[in-house]
Structure formats: structure tokens, C-alpha cells
């Protein structure tokens, strides 16, 4: 895979979560973003490693945080559909695809 694209809603979720964590503890938001960066690098190198959860969307869990990256593989791109908190309704993101 060559690149990552975020849907606007997924980017908003990521930013809002990072801002929340940063408001709870200094550098926690930065750590959250770092864990996302690591997950994206791993996903780019092994995009088919993570399980399909529906509609061709795969779920990559984050370390330390109760979040998952939901993504689709589109040609040579990874399209992030959601940065989902694991306590959210599991299919809220379906309307995005």
C-alpha cells in the first residue's frame, strides 16, 4: 500500500479523541496520535492482516487505548472509515461507506 486517506468524519473522531485525552493528562493526546501513527504504518505494510468486520471494512485495534481503526482497501490506498471508540455502537460507521 502506498497511502492513507481519512474520511472527514474519521479525521474528526481522531482529533476529538486526541483533544479529550490531552485535556485529561499532558501528552496523553500526543501518545494517542502516536499509537494511531504506529497502527497506520503497520496497516500499510500488512493491510490484509486485520479481520473484516463487514462491508469490506477491516478493524485494526490500537494499543493502550480503547479505539480501533476501521479501514477499507481501495486499489493502492488504505481509506480510514472511522476511528472508533470500542464502546460505541459497532455499526454506526456503515452509513459512511
CORWOGI-V58786 format. One record per residue. N is the residue number from 1. RES is the residue in three letters. PHI is phi in whole degrees, -180 to 180 (999 if undefined). Layout:
n->[N N]
res->[RES RES]
phi->[PHI PHI]
This chain:
n->[1 2 3 4 5 6 7 8 9 10 11 12 13 14 15 16 17 18 19 20 21 22 23 24 25 26 27 28 29 30 31 32 33 34 35 36 37 38 39 40 41 42 43 44 45 46 47 48 49 50 51 52 53 54 55 56 57 58 59 60 61 62 63 64 65 66 67 68 69 70 71 72 73 74 75 76 77 78 79 80 81 82 83 84 85 86 87 88 89 90 91 92 93 94 95 96 97]
res->[UNK UNK UNK UNK UNK UNK UNK UNK UNK UNK UNK UNK UNK UNK UNK UNK UNK UNK UNK UNK UNK UNK UNK UNK UNK UNK UNK UNK UNK UNK UNK UNK UNK UNK UNK UNK UNK UNK UNK UNK UNK UNK UNK UNK UNK UNK UNK UNK UNK UNK UNK UNK UNK UNK UNK UNK UNK UNK UNK UNK UNK UNK UNK UNK UNK UNK UNK UNK UNK UNK UNK UNK UNK UNK UNK UNK UNK UNK UNK UNK UNK UNK UNK UNK UNK UNK UNK UNK UNK UNK UNK UNK UNK UNK UNK UNK UNK]
phi->[999 -108 -151 -121 -126 -101 -66 -57 -63 -68 -63 -61 -61 -63 -65 -63 -65 -63 -65 -62 -63 -66 -71 -83 -161 -56 76 -69 -64 -65 -65 -58 -64 -65 -64 -66 -59 -62 -63 -67 -61 -64 -65 -64 -82 -140 -66 -93 -70 -92 -72 -80 -109 148 56 75 -96 -107 -120 -116 -73 -93 -80 76 -113 -82 -132 -138 -91 -105 -144 -117 -101 -129 55 -106 -123 -104 -107 -81 -88 -156 -112 -98 -69 -71 -96 -76 -57 -67 -119 -61 -83 -58 -66 -81 -104]
